[in-house]
Every structure is written in structure tokens, then in C-alpha cells.
Amino acid sequence: MSAPRRIVFVCTGNICRSAMAEHLLRHWAKTRGLDLETSSCGIAAESWYEVPAAARRLLEDEGVPPFEHKARLATRETLRNADLILAMTQEHYDSIVGSFPEFTGRTRLFREQAGFGEQDVEDPMGRSDEVFARCLATLKDSLEALLKTGFRDPG
């Protein structure tokens, strides 16, 4: 696959899991000199959804500068240029490949692609700060693993 790597993260509302992964990896790419482009979308996103304060606070603690984020619905257009589409859960994966079968070859379950098996990333929406922190820790572990493999299938 030619550089730059264009990675799209997918979750439900595009304000927690996929948004945190997008902005964390974008920050890491910039600070580590990686040639990556990141974006995200959700299978049930609405443009008026906002990134929860807990997610923003946790990302800020990781050094991610303040960012603008507008939730985007997963569409053919938002996925078209992706080299790799990473779904946070099996439900997200099934939705993407069911709606856009032409992207099946580029779509993977996020944790599985990172070498952690067929695990879903827990949805922190509406839950405690501790659940958000646990979610971010899962995202960080997975992203670090993916960076080590160059985002290739570890298996």
C-alpha cells in the first residue's frame, strides 16, 4: 500500500471511540513524524453530536491539542479513500461491509487487526470517567500495536 496511509476509524456516533482514536493517532503521527492521515465516522452519527468532555480531557492529558470535531456518518464518500477502515465492534464491521461491500477488503475489526483477537472496544458514552479512561487505554494499546506492525495484519 502506498504512503500516506489513510486510516478511518468507525464506531456508532463518531464522538467517543472513533474520534478519540482519530485524534490520538493524528497527534502521534505529527509528533512522531509518521506519514499517516486519520479520520473517523459513525454508523449512526449525527452532525450535532459533540465529543464528551471526558474524552477531550483524557486526550488533552495525552498531549493532544484542542481540536474541532464534527461527527460524520459513515458513507461511501467518507470511506472511499481509506486504505484501512478499522471498526470498533463486530456490529460496526458488519454494518460497513453490509452497506458498502466494495470496502470489505479494506475493513477490519480494530482490536483484531492490532493482534488482540475478536474483541470489541467498549462504548464509554454516557458512562463514568473511569470507563472513558479504560476505553482510551484500550485504544492506546491497540494503536501502539498497530504502529509496531505498520498496520498490517499481525497474523
DSSP file (Angstrom, degrees, kcal/mol; ACC not computed):
  #  RESIDUE AA STRUCTURE BP1 BP2  ACC     N-H-->O    O-->H-N    N-H-->O    O-->H-N    TCO  KAPPA ALPHA  PHI   PSI    X-CA   Y-CA   Z-CA
    1    1 A M              0   0    0      0, 0.0     2,-0.1     0, 0.0     4,-0.1   0.000 360.0 360.0 360.0 135.3    0.0    0.0    0.0
    2    2 A S        -     0   0    0      2,-0.1    81,-0.0     1,-0.1     0, 0.0  -0.453 360.0 -70.9 -83.3 153.0    1.4    3.4   -0.9
    3    3 A A  S    S+     0   0    0     -2,-0.1     2,-0.1     2,-0.1    33,-0.1  -0.495 100.6  56.7 -79.6 154.4    2.0    6.2    1.5
    4    4 A P  S    S-     0   0    0      0, 0.0     2,-0.5     0, 0.0    32,-0.2   0.565  78.1-140.1 -79.6 153.7    0.4    8.1    3.1
    5    5 A R  E     -a   36   0A   0     30,-1.7    32,-3.2    -2,-0.1     2,-0.7  -0.655  12.0-154.9 -76.3 123.9   -1.7    5.6    4.9
    6    6 A R  E     -a   37   0A   0     -2,-0.5    77,-2.7    30,-0.2    78,-1.8  -0.906  15.0-174.2-105.3 112.6   -5.2    6.8    5.2
    7    7 A I  E     -ab  38  84A   0     30,-3.0    32,-2.0    -2,-0.7     2,-0.5  -0.914   9.2-167.0-114.7 130.5   -6.9    5.2    8.2
    8    8 A V  E     -ab  39  85A   0     76,-2.5    78,-3.1    -2,-0.5     2,-0.4  -0.972   8.0-154.3-117.9 126.6  -10.6    5.6    9.0
    9    9 A F  E     -ab  40  86A   0     30,-2.2    32,-2.1    -2,-0.5     2,-0.4  -0.798  11.5-160.1 -97.8 140.8  -12.0    4.6   12.4
   10   10 A V  E     +ab  41  87A   0     76,-2.6    78,-2.4    -2,-0.4    79,-0.2  -0.979  24.2 141.0-127.2 131.5  -15.6    3.7   12.7
   11   11 A C  E     -a   42   0A   0     30,-1.6    32,-2.5    -2,-0.4    33,-0.2  -0.554  58.6 -79.9-138.4-149.4  -17.9    3.5   15.8
   12   12 A T  S    S+     0   0    0     30,-0.3    32,-2.9    -2,-0.2    33,-0.1   0.966 114.7   8.9 -86.9 -67.0  -21.5    4.4   16.5
   13   13 A G  S    S-     0   0    0     30,-0.2    33,-0.4    29,-0.1    29,-0.2   0.498  89.7-127.0 -97.9  -4.9  -21.9    8.1   17.0
   14   14 A N  S    S+     0   0    0     27,-0.3    58,-0.1    57,-0.1    28,-0.1   0.844  87.0  92.0  61.6  37.5  -18.4    9.2   16.0
   15   15 A I  S    S+     0   0    0     56,-0.1    40,-0.1    35,-0.1    -1,-0.1   0.491  88.4  24.5-132.2 -12.5  -17.8   11.2   19.2
   16   16 A C  S  > S+     0   0    0     35,-0.1     4,-3.0     3,-0.1     5,-0.3   0.584 124.4  16.5-115.5 -90.4  -16.1    8.7   21.6
   17   17 A R  H  > S+     0   0    0      1,-0.2     4,-2.4     2,-0.2     5,-0.2   0.937 131.3  37.6 -59.3 -56.5  -14.1    5.7   20.4
   18   18 A S  H  > S+     0   0    0      1,-0.2     4,-2.6     2,-0.2    -1,-0.2   0.888 118.9  49.9 -67.4 -37.2  -13.5    6.6   16.7
   19   19 A A  H  > S+     0   0    0      2,-0.2     4,-2.5     1,-0.2     5,-0.3   0.920 111.7  48.1 -66.5 -43.2  -13.0   10.3   17.5
   20   20 A M  H  X S+     0   0    0     -4,-3.0     4,-2.4     2,-0.2     5,-0.3   0.926 113.8  47.2 -63.3 -43.4  -10.5    9.5   20.3
   21   21 A A  H  X S+     0   0    0     -4,-2.4     4,-2.5    -5,-0.3     5,-0.3   0.925 112.7  50.3 -62.6 -44.6   -8.6    7.1   18.0
   22   22 A E  H  X S+     0   0    0     -4,-2.6     4,-2.2    -5,-0.2    -2,-0.2   0.952 116.0  39.3 -58.1 -52.2   -8.6    9.5   15.1
   23   23 A H  H  X S+     0   0    0     -4,-2.5     4,-2.0     2,-0.2    -1,-0.2   0.842 116.1  50.5 -74.5 -32.9   -7.3   12.5   17.1
   24   24 A L  H  X S+     0   0    0     -4,-2.4     4,-2.7    -5,-0.3    -1,-0.2   0.949 114.2  44.0 -67.0 -48.0   -4.8   10.5   19.2
   25   25 A L  H  X S+     0   0    0     -4,-2.5     4,-2.9    -5,-0.3    -2,-0.2   0.887 111.8  53.7 -65.8 -37.0   -3.2    8.8   16.2
   26   26 A R  H  X S+     0   0    0     -4,-2.2     4,-2.1    -5,-0.3    -1,-0.2   0.925 110.8  47.4 -60.2 -43.8   -3.2   12.1   14.3
   27   27 A H  H  X S+     0   0    0     -4,-2.0     4,-2.8     2,-0.2     5,-0.3   0.939 113.0  47.8 -62.8 -47.7   -1.3   13.6   17.3
   28   28 A W  H  X S+     0   0    0     -4,-2.7     4,-2.5     1,-0.2     6,-0.3   0.905 109.7  53.4 -60.6 -41.3    1.1   10.7   17.4
   29   29 A A  H  X>S+     0   0    0     -4,-2.9     5,-2.4     1,-0.2     4,-0.7   0.922 112.8  44.2 -59.7 -44.0    1.7   10.9   13.6
   30   30 A K  H  <5S+     0   0    0     -4,-2.1     3,-0.5     3,-0.2    -2,-0.2   0.939 118.9  41.0 -67.0 -46.9    2.6   14.6   13.9
   31   31 A T  H  <5S+     0   0    0     -4,-2.8    -2,-0.2     1,-0.2    -1,-0.2   0.743 121.1  42.5 -77.1 -22.0    4.8   14.2   16.9
   32   32 A R  H  <5S-     0   0    0     -4,-2.5    -1,-0.2    -5,-0.3    -2,-0.2   0.394 109.9-116.4-103.6   2.0    6.5   11.0   15.8
   33   33 A G  T  <5 +     0   0    0     -4,-0.7     2,-0.3    -3,-0.5    -3,-0.2   0.857  56.8 160.6  68.6  36.1    6.9   12.0   12.1
   34   34 A L      < -     0   0    0     -5,-2.4     2,-1.6    -6,-0.3    -1,-0.2  -0.713  44.7-130.2 -93.9 141.8    4.7    9.3   10.8
   35   35 A D        +     0   0    0     -2,-0.3   -30,-1.7     2,-0.0     2,-0.4  -0.605  61.2 128.7 -90.2  76.8    3.2    9.6    7.3
   36   36 A L  E     -a    5   0A   0     -2,-1.6     2,-0.4   -32,-0.2   -30,-0.2  -0.972  44.5-156.8-133.1 145.8   -0.4    8.9    8.2
   37   37 A E  E     -a    6   0A   0    -32,-3.2   -30,-3.0    -2,-0.4     2,-0.4  -0.983  19.3-166.7-117.1 134.4   -3.8   10.5    7.6
   38   38 A T  E     +a    7   0A   0     -2,-0.4     2,-0.3   -32,-0.2   -30,-0.2  -0.937  16.6 153.3-124.6 146.7   -6.6    9.8   10.1
   39   39 A S  E     -a    8   0A   0    -32,-2.0   -30,-2.2    -2,-0.4     2,-0.3  -0.912  18.5-154.8-151.7 178.6  -10.3   10.4   10.0
   40   40 A S  E     +a    9   0A   0     -2,-0.3     2,-0.3   -32,-0.3   -30,-0.2  -0.978  10.8 176.1-155.8 165.5  -13.4    8.8   11.5
   41   41 A C  E     -a   10   0A   0    -32,-2.1   -30,-1.6    -2,-0.3     2,-0.3  -0.952  20.1-127.3-161.5 173.4  -17.1    8.3   11.1
   42   42 A G  E >   -ac  11  73A   0     30,-2.5    32,-2.7    -2,-0.3     3,-0.8  -0.964  16.4-132.0-135.7 151.4  -20.0    6.5   12.7
   43   43 A I  T 3  S+     0   0    0    -32,-2.5   -31,-0.2    -2,-0.3   -30,-0.2   0.657 113.8  22.5 -75.7 -14.3  -22.7    4.2   11.6
   44   44 A A  T 3  S+     0   0    0    -32,-2.9    -1,-0.2   -33,-0.2     2,-0.1  -0.073  91.8 148.6-138.9  34.8  -25.4    6.3   13.4
   45   45 A A    <   -     0   0    0     -3,-0.8     2,-0.4    27,-0.2    28,-0.1  -0.409  28.9-162.6 -77.4 147.5  -23.6    9.7   13.6
   46   46 A E    >   -     0   0    0    -33,-0.4     3,-2.2    -2,-0.1    25,-0.2  -0.987  26.3-125.8-125.4 138.8  -25.4   13.0   13.6
   47   47 A S  T 3  S+     0   0    0     -2,-0.4    24,-0.4     1,-0.3    -1,-0.0   0.715 107.7  59.3 -60.3 -21.7  -23.5   16.2   12.8
   48   48 A W  T 3  S+     0   0    0     22,-0.1    -1,-0.3     2,-0.1     2,-0.0   0.543  78.1 111.8 -86.8  -6.3  -24.8   17.9   16.0
   49   49 A Y    <   -     0   0    0     -3,-2.2    22,-0.7   -36,-0.1     2,-0.4  -0.387  57.2-149.6 -63.2 144.6  -23.3   15.2   18.3
   50   50 A E        -     0   0    0     20,-0.1   -35,-0.1    -2,-0.0    20,-0.1  -0.920  19.9-105.4-121.5 146.7  -20.4   16.5   20.4
   51   51 A V        -     0   0    0     -2,-0.4   -35,-0.1    18,-0.3     5,-0.1  -0.516  49.3-110.1 -64.7 126.1  -17.3   14.9   21.8
   52   52 A P     >  -     0   0    0      0, 0.0     4,-2.0     0, 0.0     3,-0.4  -0.224  18.1-119.4 -60.5 148.8  -17.9   14.4   25.5
   53   53 A A  H  > S+     0   0    0      1,-0.2     4,-2.8     2,-0.2     5,-0.2   0.858 113.0  58.2 -56.8 -38.3  -15.8   16.5   28.0
   54   54 A A  H  > S+     0   0    0      1,-0.2     4,-2.5     2,-0.2    -1,-0.2   0.910 106.3  48.1 -61.2 -42.0  -14.3   13.4   29.5
   55   55 A A  H  > S+     0   0    0     -3,-0.4     4,-2.3     2,-0.2    -1,-0.2   0.925 113.2  47.2 -64.4 -44.6  -12.9   12.3   26.1
   56   56 A R  H  X S+     0   0    0     -4,-2.0     4,-2.5     2,-0.2    -2,-0.2   0.920 112.6  49.9 -62.4 -43.8  -11.5   15.7   25.4
   57   57 A R  H  X S+     0   0    0     -4,-2.8     4,-2.1     1,-0.2    -2,-0.2   0.926 111.6  47.7 -61.9 -46.5   -9.9   15.9   28.9
   58   58 A L  H  X S+     0   0    0     -4,-2.5     4,-0.9     1,-0.2    -1,-0.2   0.897 112.4  48.9 -64.0 -40.6   -8.3   12.5   28.6
   59   59 A L  H ><>S+     0   0    0     -4,-2.3     5,-2.4     1,-0.2     3,-0.7   0.901 108.8  53.5 -65.6 -40.0   -6.9   13.3   25.2
   60   60 A E  H ><5S+     0   0    0     -4,-2.5     3,-1.8     1,-0.3    -2,-0.2   0.898 103.9  56.2 -60.3 -39.7   -5.6   16.6   26.5
   61   61 A D  H 3<5S+     0   0    0     -4,-2.1    -1,-0.3     1,-0.3    -2,-0.2   0.757 104.1  54.8 -62.7 -23.9   -3.8   14.6   29.3
   62   62 A E  T <<5S-     0   0    0     -4,-0.9    -1,-0.3    -3,-0.7    -2,-0.2   0.393 127.3-101.3 -88.0   1.7   -2.1   12.6   26.5
   63   63 A G  T < 5S+     0   0    0     -3,-1.8    -3,-0.2     1,-0.3    -2,-0.1   0.468  72.2 148.3  93.1   1.7   -0.8   15.8   24.9
   64   64 A V      < -     0   0    0     -5,-2.4    -1,-0.3    -6,-0.1    -2,-0.1  -0.578  46.0-129.2 -71.8 122.8   -3.5   16.0   22.1
   65   65 A P        -     0   0    0      0, 0.0    -1,-0.1     0, 0.0   -38,-0.1  -0.283  38.9 -75.9 -68.6 159.3   -4.1   19.7   21.5
   66   66 A P        -     0   0    0      0, 0.0     2,-0.3     0, 0.0   -10,-0.0  -0.213  61.7-170.7 -52.2 145.2   -7.6   21.1   21.4
   67   67 A F        -     0   0    0     -3,-0.1     2,-0.4     2,-0.0   -44,-0.0  -0.962  26.7-121.7-142.3 155.3   -9.4   20.1   18.2
   68   68 A E        +     0   0    0     -2,-0.3     2,-0.4     2,-0.0     0, 0.0  -0.788  33.6 179.5 -90.9 140.1  -12.5   20.7   16.2
   69   69 A H        -     0   0    0     -2,-0.4     2,-0.5   -18,-0.0   -18,-0.3  -0.945  14.7-172.0-147.5 124.9  -14.6   17.6   15.5
   70   70 A K        -     0   0    0     -2,-0.4   -23,-0.1   -20,-0.1   -22,-0.1  -0.970  33.2-118.6-115.7 119.9  -17.8   17.3   13.7
   71   71 A A        -     0   0    0    -22,-0.7     2,-0.4    -2,-0.5   -57,-0.1  -0.296  33.6-161.2 -58.0 135.9  -19.5   13.8   13.8
   72   72 A R        -     0   0    0    -58,-0.1   -30,-2.5   -32,-0.1     2,-0.2  -0.958  15.4-124.2-124.9 140.6  -19.8   12.3   10.4
   73   73 A L  B     -c   42   0A   0     -2,-0.4     2,-0.6   -32,-0.2   -30,-0.2  -0.563  35.8-105.0 -76.5 142.1  -22.0    9.5    9.2
   74   74 A A        +     0   0    0    -32,-2.7     2,-0.3    -2,-0.2    -1,-0.1  -0.589  58.6 157.0 -68.3 117.3  -20.2    6.5    7.5
   75   75 A T     >  -     0   0    0     -2,-0.6     4,-1.5     1,-0.1     5,-0.2  -0.852  60.0 -99.1-134.4 169.6  -20.9    6.9    3.8
   76   76 A R  H  > S+     0   0    0     -2,-0.3     4,-1.9     1,-0.2     3,-0.2   0.900 124.8  52.4 -56.1 -40.7  -19.3    5.8    0.6
   77   77 A E  H  4 S+     0   0    0      1,-0.2     4,-0.5     2,-0.2    -1,-0.2   0.904 107.6  49.0 -64.7 -43.5  -17.7    9.2    0.4
   78   78 A T  H  4 S+     0   0    0      1,-0.2    -1,-0.2    -5,-0.2    -2,-0.2   0.746 122.1  35.4 -70.8 -20.9  -16.2    9.1    4.0
   79   79 A L  H >< S+     0   0    0     -4,-1.5     3,-1.8    -3,-0.2    -2,-0.2   0.635  91.4  92.5-103.3 -18.0  -14.8    5.7    3.3
   80   80 A R  T 3< S+     0   0    0     -4,-1.9    -2,-0.1     1,-0.3    -3,-0.1   0.827  91.5  38.6 -50.9 -46.2  -13.8    5.9   -0.4
   81   81 A N  T 3  S+     0   0    0     -4,-0.5    -1,-0.3    -3,-0.0     2,-0.2   0.392  87.5 121.6 -92.3   4.6  -10.2    7.0    0.0
   82   82 A A    <   -     0   0    0     -3,-1.8   -75,-0.2     1,-0.2     3,-0.2  -0.440  44.5-166.6 -70.7 136.4   -9.3    4.9    3.1
   83   83 A D  S    S+     0   0    0    -77,-2.7     2,-0.4     1,-0.3   -76,-0.2   0.769  85.8  18.3 -82.3 -31.8   -6.5    2.4    2.8
   84   84 A L  E     -b    7   0A   0    -78,-1.8   -76,-2.5    -3,-0.1     2,-0.5  -0.987  65.6-161.1-145.1 128.9   -7.7    0.8    6.1
   85   85 A I  E     -bd   8 107A   0     21,-3.2    23,-2.9    -2,-0.4     2,-0.6  -0.956  12.5-162.2-112.2 119.4  -11.1    1.0    7.8
   86   86 A L  E     -bd   9 108A   0    -78,-3.1   -76,-2.6    -2,-0.5     2,-0.4  -0.903   2.4-158.5-111.9 113.0  -11.0    0.0   11.5
   87   87 A A  E     -bd  10 109A   0     21,-3.0    23,-3.3    -2,-0.6    24,-0.3  -0.721  12.4-146.4 -92.3 135.3  -14.3   -0.9   13.1
   88   88 A M  S    S+     0   0    0    -78,-2.4    33,-2.4    -2,-0.4     2,-0.3   0.759  80.1  18.2 -73.7 -25.8  -14.6   -0.7   16.9
   89   89 A T  S  > S-     0   0    0     31,-0.2     4,-2.3   -79,-0.2     5,-0.1  -0.913  79.6-108.2-139.3 166.8  -17.0   -3.6   17.2
   90   90 A Q  H  > S+     0   0    0     -2,-0.3     4,-3.0     1,-0.2     5,-0.2   0.875 120.1  57.1 -61.2 -37.4  -18.3   -6.5   15.2
   91   91 A E  H  > S+     0   0    0      2,-0.2     4,-2.2     1,-0.2    -1,-0.2   0.903 107.4  47.1 -60.6 -41.7  -21.6   -4.6   14.8
   92   92 A H  H  > S+     0   0    0      2,-0.2     4,-2.4     1,-0.2    -2,-0.2   0.921 112.6  49.9 -65.7 -43.6  -19.7   -1.7   13.2
   93   93 A Y  H  X S+     0   0    0     -4,-2.3     4,-2.7     1,-0.2     5,-0.3   0.949 111.7  48.0 -57.6 -50.7  -17.8   -4.1   10.9
   94   94 A D  H  X S+     0   0    0     -4,-3.0     4,-2.0     1,-0.2    -1,-0.2   0.876 111.0  51.7 -60.6 -38.6  -21.0   -5.8    9.8
   95   95 A S  H  X S+     0   0    0     -4,-2.2     4,-2.3    -5,-0.2     5,-0.3   0.923 111.9  46.0 -64.3 -45.0  -22.7   -2.5    9.1
   96   96 A I  H  X S+     0   0    0     -4,-2.4     4,-3.0     2,-0.2     7,-0.2   0.960 117.4  40.9 -65.1 -51.7  -19.8   -1.3    7.0
   97   97 A V  H  < S+     0   0    0     -4,-2.7    -1,-0.2     1,-0.2    -2,-0.2   0.816 116.3  51.5 -70.8 -27.1  -19.4   -4.4    4.9
   98   98 A G  H  < S+     0   0    0     -4,-2.0    -1,-0.2    -5,-0.3    -2,-0.2   0.889 119.3  34.6 -71.6 -39.5  -23.2   -4.9    4.7
   99   99 A S  H  < S+     0   0    0     -4,-2.3    -2,-0.2     1,-0.2    -3,-0.2   0.808 133.9  26.2 -83.3 -31.9  -23.8   -1.4    3.4
  100  100 A F    ><  +     0   0    0     -4,-3.0     3,-2.5    -5,-0.3    -1,-0.2  -0.596  64.2 170.2-133.8  70.8  -20.6   -1.0    1.4
  101  101 A P  G >  S+     0   0    0      0, 0.0     3,-1.6     0, 0.0     4,-0.3   0.738  73.0  72.2 -59.6 -21.9  -19.4   -4.4    0.3
  102  102 A E  G 3  S+     0   0    0      1,-0.3     3,-0.2     2,-0.1    -5,-0.1   0.688  96.7  51.9 -66.4 -15.5  -16.8   -2.9   -2.0
  103  103 A F  G X> S+     0   0    0     -3,-2.5     3,-1.4    -7,-0.2     4,-0.7   0.326  76.2 104.9-100.7   6.8  -14.8   -1.9    1.1
  104  104 A T  G X4 S+     0   0    0     -3,-1.6     3,-1.1     1,-0.3    -1,-0.2   0.889  77.2  54.7 -55.3 -43.2  -14.8   -5.4    2.6
  105  105 A G  G 34 S+     0   0    0     -4,-0.3    -1,-0.3     1,-0.2    -2,-0.1   0.687 113.3  41.9 -66.1 -18.8  -11.2   -6.0    1.7
  106  106 A R  G <4 S+     0   0    0     -3,-1.4   -21,-3.2   -22,-0.1     2,-0.4   0.411  96.7  93.4-106.0  -1.2  -10.1   -2.8    3.5
  107  107 A T  E <<  +d   85   0A   0     -3,-1.1     2,-0.3    -4,-0.7   -21,-0.2  -0.813  47.7 167.5-103.4 132.4  -12.3   -3.2    6.6
  108  108 A R  E     -d   86   0A   0    -23,-2.9   -21,-3.0    -2,-0.4     2,-0.5  -0.944  43.5-102.9-136.8 156.4  -11.0   -4.9    9.8
  109  109 A L  E  >  -d   87   0A   0     -2,-0.3     4,-2.8   -23,-0.2     5,-0.3  -0.739  38.6-133.0 -77.1 124.1  -12.1   -5.2   13.4
  110  110 A F  H  > S+     0   0    0    -23,-3.3     4,-1.4    -2,-0.5   -22,-0.1   0.884  99.9  40.6 -49.7 -56.9   -9.8   -2.7   15.2
  111  111 A R  H  4>S+     0   0    0      8,-0.5     5,-2.8   -24,-0.3     6,-0.3   0.864 115.5  51.8 -66.7 -35.7   -8.7   -4.9   18.1
  112  112 A E  H >45S+     0   0    0      7,-0.3     3,-1.7     4,-0.2     5,-0.4   0.925 107.4  51.9 -65.7 -43.8   -8.3   -8.0   15.9
  113  113 A Q  H 3<5S+     0   0    0     -4,-2.8    -1,-0.2     1,-0.3    -2,-0.2   0.823 107.4  54.6 -60.3 -31.0   -6.1   -6.0   13.4
  114  114 A A  T 3<5S-     0   0    0     -4,-1.4    -1,-0.3    -5,-0.3    -2,-0.2   0.481 124.9-103.5 -82.8  -2.8   -4.0   -5.0   16.4
  115  115 A G  T < 5S+     0   0    0     -3,-1.7    -3,-0.2    -4,-0.3    -2,-0.1   0.650  91.7 113.0  93.9  15.9   -3.4   -8.6   17.4
  116  116 A F  S   <S-     0   0    0     -5,-2.8    -4,-0.2     1,-0.3    -5,-0.1   0.229  76.5-116.9-104.8  12.9   -5.9   -8.8   20.4
  117  117 A G        -     0   0    0     -5,-0.4     2,-2.4    -6,-0.3    -1,-0.3  -0.231  61.1 -31.1  80.6-173.9   -8.4  -11.2   18.8
  118  118 A E  S    S+     0   0    0     -6,-0.1     2,-0.4    -7,-0.1    -1,-0.1  -0.367  87.5 146.2 -81.8  62.8  -12.0  -10.6   18.0
  119  119 A Q        -     0   0    0     -2,-2.4    -8,-0.5   -10,-0.1    -7,-0.3  -0.804  41.5-137.3-101.7 140.3  -12.6   -8.1   20.9
  120  120 A D        -     0   0    0     -2,-0.4     2,-0.6    -9,-0.1   -31,-0.2  -0.606  21.8-117.4 -85.9 154.8  -14.9   -5.1   20.7
  121  121 A V        -     0   0    0    -33,-2.4  -104,-0.1    -2,-0.2    14,-0.1  -0.865  38.4-114.1 -91.9 122.2  -13.9   -1.7   22.1
  122  122 A E        -     0   0    0     -2,-0.6    16,-0.1     1,-0.1    -1,-0.0  -0.265  23.9-121.8 -59.7 136.3  -16.3   -0.9   25.0
  123  123 A D        -     0   0    0      1,-0.1    -1,-0.1     2,-0.1     9,-0.1  -0.716  24.0-172.6 -82.0 118.4  -18.5    2.1   24.4
  124  124 A P    >   +     0   0    0      0, 0.0     3,-2.4     0, 0.0     8,-0.2   0.547  36.5 134.2 -87.7  -5.8  -18.0    4.7   27.1
  125  125 A M  T 3  S+     0   0    0      1,-0.3     3,-0.1     6,-0.1    -2,-0.1  -0.155  80.4   2.1 -53.2 129.0  -20.9    7.0   26.0
  126  126 A G  T 3  S+     0   0    0      1,-0.3    -1,-0.3     0, 0.0     2,-0.2   0.577 112.0 109.7  74.6  10.3  -22.9    8.2   29.0
  127  127 A R  S <  S-     0   0    0     -3,-2.4    -1,-0.3     1,-0.2     5,-0.0  -0.474  73.9 -68.2-112.1-177.6  -20.7    6.3   31.4
  128  128 A S     >  -     0   0    0     -2,-0.2     4,-1.7     1,-0.1     3,-0.5  -0.125  42.6-108.5 -70.2 163.9  -18.2    7.3   34.1
  129  129 A D  H  > S+     0   0    0      1,-0.2     4,-2.6     2,-0.2     5,-0.2   0.827 119.8  61.3 -58.9 -32.5  -14.8    9.0   33.5
  130  130 A E  H  > S+     0   0    0      2,-0.2     4,-2.3     1,-0.2    -1,-0.2   0.874 102.5  49.5 -64.5 -36.8  -13.3    5.6   34.6
  131  131 A V  H  > S+     0   0    0     -3,-0.5     4,-2.4     2,-0.2    -1,-0.2   0.897 110.9  49.9 -68.7 -39.7  -15.0    3.9   31.6
  132  132 A F  H  X S+     0   0    0     -4,-1.7     4,-2.7     2,-0.2    -2,-0.2   0.921 111.1  49.6 -61.6 -43.2  -13.7    6.6   29.3
  133  133 A A  H  X S+     0   0    0     -4,-2.6     4,-2.3     2,-0.2    -2,-0.2   0.902 110.8  49.3 -63.6 -41.0  -10.2    6.2   30.7
  134  134 A R  H  X S+     0   0    0     -4,-2.3     4,-2.0     2,-0.2    -1,-0.2   0.901 111.2  50.4 -63.7 -41.4  -10.4    2.4   30.2
  135  135 A C  H  X S+     0   0    0     -4,-2.4     4,-2.5     2,-0.2    -2,-0.2   0.934 110.5  48.7 -62.1 -47.0  -11.6    2.9   26.6
  136  136 A L  H  X S+     0   0    0     -4,-2.7     4,-2.8     1,-0.2    -2,-0.2   0.892 108.9  53.4 -62.7 -38.8   -8.7    5.3   25.9
  137  137 A A  H  X S+     0   0    0     -4,-2.3     4,-2.5     2,-0.2    -1,-0.2   0.901 109.4  49.1 -61.3 -40.4   -6.2    2.8   27.4
  138  138 A T  H  X S+     0   0    0     -4,-2.0     4,-2.2     2,-0.2    -2,-0.2   0.915 111.7  48.8 -63.5 -43.9   -7.6    0.1   25.1
  139  139 A L  H  X S+     0   0    0     -4,-2.5     4,-2.9     2,-0.2     5,-0.2   0.924 111.7  49.3 -62.5 -44.5   -7.3    2.5   22.1
  140  140 A K  H  X S+     0   0    0     -4,-2.8     4,-2.7     2,-0.2     5,-0.2   0.938 111.2  48.3 -61.5 -48.5   -3.7    3.4   23.1
  141  141 A D  H  X S+     0   0    0     -4,-2.5     4,-2.0     1,-0.2    -1,-0.2   0.914 115.0  46.2 -57.7 -43.3   -2.6   -0.3   23.4
  142  142 A S  H  X S+     0   0    0     -4,-2.2     4,-2.5     2,-0.2    -2,-0.2   0.918 112.5  48.7 -67.7 -44.3   -4.2   -1.1   20.1
  143  143 A L  H  X S+     0   0    0     -4,-2.9     4,-2.5     2,-0.2    -2,-0.2   0.904 110.6  51.0 -64.6 -40.7   -2.7    1.8   18.3
  144  144 A E  H  X S+     0   0    0     -4,-2.7     4,-1.8    -5,-0.2    -1,-0.2   0.921 111.5  48.4 -61.1 -42.7    0.8    1.1   19.6
  145  145 A A  H  X S+     0   0    0     -4,-2.0     4,-1.4    -5,-0.2    -2,-0.2   0.906 111.6  49.9 -63.2 -41.3    0.5   -2.5   18.5
  146  146 A L  H  X>S+     0   0    0     -4,-2.5     5,-2.8     1,-0.2     4,-0.6   0.881 108.0  52.8 -66.0 -38.0   -0.7   -1.3   15.1
  147  147 A L  H ><5S+     0   0    0     -4,-2.5     3,-0.6     1,-0.2    -1,-0.2   0.880 106.2  54.3 -64.7 -36.4    2.2    1.1   14.7
  148  148 A K  H 3<5S+     0   0    0     -4,-1.8    -1,-0.2     1,-0.2    -2,-0.2   0.839 114.3  40.6 -65.4 -32.6    4.6   -1.7   15.5
  149  149 A T  H ><5S-     0   0    0     -4,-1.4     3,-1.1    -5,-0.1    -1,-0.2   0.442 111.9-116.2 -94.5  -0.4    3.2   -3.9   12.7
  150  150 A G  T <<5 -     0   0    0     -4,-0.6    -3,-0.2    -3,-0.6    -4,-0.1   0.785  68.1 -66.9  68.3  25.4    2.8   -1.0   10.2
  151  151 A F  T 3 <S+     0   0    0     -5,-2.8    -1,-0.2     1,-0.3     2,-0.2   0.606 102.9 136.1  68.2  14.4   -1.0   -1.6   10.4
  152  152 A R  S <  S-     0   0    0     -3,-1.1    -1,-0.3    -6,-0.3    -3,-0.1  -0.589  71.0 -83.9 -87.3 156.1   -0.6   -4.9    8.7
  153  153 A D        -     0   0    0     -2,-0.2    -1,-0.1     1,-0.2   -40,-0.1  -0.394  34.7-148.1 -57.9 123.1   -2.4   -8.0    9.9
  154  154 A P              0   0    0      0, 0.0    -1,-0.2     0, 0.0   -41,-0.1   0.662 360.0 360.0 -72.0 -13.1   -0.3   -9.4   12.8
  155  155 A G              0   0    0    -42,-0.1    -2,-0.1     0, 0.0   -42,-0.0   0.456 360.0 360.0 -91.0 360.0   -1.4  -13.0   11.9
